[in-house]
Amino acid sequence: MKTIIEPFRIKSVEPIRVTTKEERAMLIRSAGYNLFNLHADDVMIDLLTDSGTSAMSAGQWAGIMQGDESYAGSPSYYRFEQAVKELMPFKHVIPTHQGRAAEKILFTVAAENGCTVPSNTHFDTTRANVEMSGAEPVDLVIAEAKDPANEHPFKGNMDVEALDRLLSEEGAKVPIVMLTITNNTGGGQPVSMANMRAVREVCARHRVPLFFDACRFAENAYLIKIREEGYAEVPVPEIVREMFSYADGMTMSAKKDAFVNIGGWLALNDDDWAEQARNVLILTEGFPTYGGLAGRDLDAIAIGLREIVEEDYLRYRLASMQYLGNALLRIGVPIVRPVGGHAVYIDARSLLPHIPPLQYPGQALAVALYEEGGIRACEIGTVMFGKRPDGTEQEASLDLVRLAMPRRVYTQSHVDYVIECAEHLYARKDSLPGYRIEWEPRFLRHFTARFTQLI
């Protein structure tokens, strides 16, 4: 059938407050033109992030009722550990309250001042945690990823030759290599299995551990199934297990591909690093069998990990994102192609060429989307990545606006509304103003900065 149906039924709903355009203009101005500063009740379609915004299933809610809240040795932990190891057979599984906590622990243990940490592309919290450790994050994504219109099927791939050169020249300074699957910064683009194998071979030859930032692992696995030769008939769980066989460890935000609203983990094989990580965990998160989570959260993660690899769901998930992406292209809105797994990324720099990068075309487009239709999206560009560690400003390689789709939350009519708003906005794109930053914090400025509109 051509019609894409949601492979689930809705059992509970919550109301959306419908606002007027005049209200939204006032609200976003009061928020300092920062979408993160808005009250969620003032947002009609919230595409800010797919992190922690999923609708949990009836099975997960039932699992919450069996959550055991023992301080140590909870049965919920062992159900969680078993579910993780079924897909990702690492020796040590250390729960955390979310992915950035796992990153903080990993880089506290593994990195130090003067180190270099290469990745295909570090996302915002990963980059910040690397920098906070005193190390330098380096992005080594393939050249095709820097061209939004390029149709390369695996634009999340790491430049293996560049990695080999870096490790040959600076290997002693590199404690780990990170591979983000899917590559969020570059448009939610997947990493191929062939690239994972090649990166693993280079890391093994240079004796450097390889870690995955794996919060969208299932979407990456399904994109391997439909795009990479030799995997069309392989079940998704088997693809997942092969992916993780090439890694020495992983960080995970369960708030993405485990359908939960909180949680994550650090998994690894090295006994010494695991002991150090648990020491840091106890100081900052909690005992090793709960790690900052309630037992009920651990049970919800365990069930979500089994649900996320169901192919009917993944087929729907990818098809629904393609539906949105294709509609925007028909309007004339440039996007990162091909469409990835969790979001559609609008190429704001191409759409708004009259706004220079240092006047933040991505922020301008995100603000306009909210004013037009109450849609909250996320700038991924010069606001998010344009500030160097020394405080100076630079252009990001791309200025994008991410429309991240929460899992199992919105229906096709919501997506059609987004498309209609985009069409209205496209008609007046040349009149959109740029912005300047009025106030910003030292790190991760996009979360709390305030902006002024340039008239």
QUITAWO-V75919 format. One record per backbone hydrogen bond with DSSP energy under -0.5 kcal/mol. CO is the residue of the C=O (numbers start at 1). NH is the residue of the N-H. If there is no record, write none. Layout:
co->CO nh->NH
co->CO nh->NH
//
This chain:
co->3 nh->5
co->6 nh->8
co->9 nh->11
co->16 nh->18
co->17 nh->19
co->20 nh->24
co->21 nh->25
co->22 nh->26
co->23 nh->27
co->24 nh->28
co->25 nh->29
co->26 nh->30
co->27 nh->31
co->28 nh->33
co->29 nh->32
co->31 nh->34
co->32 nh->451
co->33 nh->35
co->34 nh->37
co->35 nh->38
co->39 nh->42
co->40 nh->43
co->45 nh->47
co->45 nh->376
co->47 nh->404
co->50 nh->52
co->54 nh->56
co->57 nh->61
co->58 nh->62
co->59 nh->63
co->60 nh->64
co->61 nh->65
co->62 nh->65
co->62 nh->66
co->63 nh->66
co->64 nh->67
co->67 nh->69
co->74 nh->77
co->74 nh->78
co->75 nh->79
co->76 nh->80
co->77 nh->81
co->78 nh->82
co->79 nh->83
co->80 nh->84
co->81 nh->85
co->82 nh->86
co->83 nh->87
co->84 nh->87
co->84 nh->88
co->88 nh->90
co->92 nh->268
co->93 nh->95
co->94 nh->266
co->96 nh->264
co->97 nh->263
co->98 nh->101
co->98 nh->102
co->99 nh->103
co->100 nh->104
co->101 nh->105
co->102 nh->106
co->103 nh->107
co->104 nh->108
co->105 nh->109
co->106 nh->110
co->107 nh->111
co->112 nh->115
co->115 nh->136
co->116 nh->118
co->117 nh->138
co->118 nh->178
co->119 nh->140
co->120 nh->141
co->123 nh->127
co->124 nh->128
co->125 nh->129
co->126 nh->130
co->127 nh->131
co->128 nh->132
co->129 nh->133
co->130 nh->135
co->131 nh->134
co->134 nh->114
co->135 nh->137
co->136 nh->117
co->138 nh->119
co->140 nh->159
co->142 nh->145
co->143 nh->146
co->144 nh->147
co->146 nh->148
co->147 nh->150
co->148 nh->337
co->152 nh->155
co->154 nh->157
co->157 nh->142
co->158 nh->160
co->159 nh->163
co->160 nh->164
co->161 nh->165
co->162 nh->166
co->163 nh->167
co->164 nh->168
co->165 nh->169
co->166 nh->170
co->167 nh->171
co->170 nh->173
co->171 nh->174
co->173 nh->116
co->173 nh->175
co->175 nh->209
co->177 nh->211
co->178 nh->120
co->179 nh->181
co->179 nh->213
co->181 nh->216
co->182 nh->184
co->183 nh->188
co->183 nh->189
co->184 nh->187
co->188 nh->341
co->189 nh->183
co->190 nh->156
co->192 nh->196
co->193 nh->197
co->194 nh->198
co->195 nh->199
co->196 nh->200
co->197 nh->201
co->198 nh->202
co->199 nh->203
co->200 nh->204
co->201 nh->205
co->202 nh->206
co->203 nh->207
co->203 nh->208
co->204 nh->207
co->209 nh->177
co->209 nh->211
co->210 nh->248
co->210 nh->249
co->211 nh->179
co->212 nh->214
co->212 nh->251
co->213 nh->181
co->214 nh->217
co->215 nh->257
co->216 nh->220
co->217 nh->221
co->218 nh->222
co->219 nh->223
co->220 nh->224
co->221 nh->225
co->222 nh->226
co->223 nh->227
co->224 nh->228
co->228 nh->231
co->231 nh->234
co->235 nh->238
co->235 nh->239
co->236 nh->240
co->237 nh->241
co->238 nh->242
co->239 nh->243
co->240 nh->244
co->241 nh->245
co->242 nh->245
co->242 nh->246
co->243 nh->246
co->244 nh->247
co->248 nh->269
co->249 nh->212
co->250 nh->267
co->251 nh->214
co->252 nh->254
co->252 nh->265
co->253 nh->256
co->254 nh->258
co->254 nh->260
co->255 nh->52
co->256 nh->258
co->256 nh->259
co->263 nh->254
co->263 nh->255
co->264 nh->96
co->265 nh->252
co->266 nh->94
co->267 nh->250
co->268 nh->92
co->270 nh->274
co->271 nh->275
co->272 nh->276
co->273 nh->277
co->274 nh->278
co->275 nh->279
co->276 nh->280
co->277 nh->281
co->278 nh->282
co->279 nh->283
co->280 nh->284
co->281 nh->285
co->281 nh->286
co->287 nh->290
co->287 nh->291
co->288 nh->95
co->290 nh->293
co->294 nh->297
co->294 nh->298
co->295 nh->299
co->296 nh->300
co->297 nh->301
co->298 nh->302
co->299 nh->303
co->300 nh->304
co->301 nh->305
co->302 nh->306
co->303 nh->306
co->303 nh->307
co->304 nh->308
co->307 nh->310
co->310 nh->314
co->311 nh->315
co->312 nh->316
co->313 nh->317
co->314 nh->318
co->315 nh->319
co->316 nh->320
co->317 nh->321
co->318 nh->322
co->319 nh->323
co->320 nh->324
co->321 nh->325
co->322 nh->326
co->323 nh->327
co->324 nh->328
co->325 nh->329
co->326 nh->330
co->327 nh->331
co->328 nh->332
co->328 nh->333
co->332 nh->334
co->334 nh->347
co->342 nh->405
co->343 nh->340
co->344 nh->346
co->344 nh->403
co->345 nh->336
co->346 nh->348
co->346 nh->401
co->347 nh->351
co->348 nh->352
co->350 nh->353
co->352 nh->355
co->354 nh->356
co->356 nh->359
co->357 nh->360
co->359 nh->435
co->360 nh->364
co->361 nh->365
co->362 nh->366
co->363 nh->367
co->364 nh->368
co->365 nh->369
co->366 nh->370
co->367 nh->371
co->368 nh->372
co->369 nh->373
co->369 nh->375
co->370 nh->374
co->374 nh->44
co->374 nh->45
co->375 nh->377
co->376 nh->47
co->378 nh->402
co->380 nh->400
co->381 nh->385
co->382 nh->386
co->386 nh->388
co->386 nh->394
co->388 nh->391
co->392 nh->388
co->398 nh->400
co->399 nh->348
co->399 nh->349
co->400 nh->380
co->401 nh->346
co->401 nh->403
co->402 nh->378
co->402 nh->404
co->403 nh->344
co->404 nh->406
co->406 nh->409
co->406 nh->410
co->407 nh->55
co->411 nh->414
co->411 nh->415
co->412 nh->416
co->413 nh->417
co->414 nh->418
co->415 nh->419
co->416 nh->420
co->417 nh->421
co->418 nh->422
co->419 nh->423
co->420 nh->424
co->421 nh->425
co->422 nh->426
co->423 nh->427
co->424 nh->428
co->425 nh->428
co->426 nh->429
co->428 nh->431
co->429 nh->432
co->434 nh->454
co->436 nh->452
co->439 nh->450
co->444 nh->447
co->445 nh->448
co->445 nh->449
co->450 nh->438
co->450 nh->439
co->452 nh->436
co->453 nh->455
//
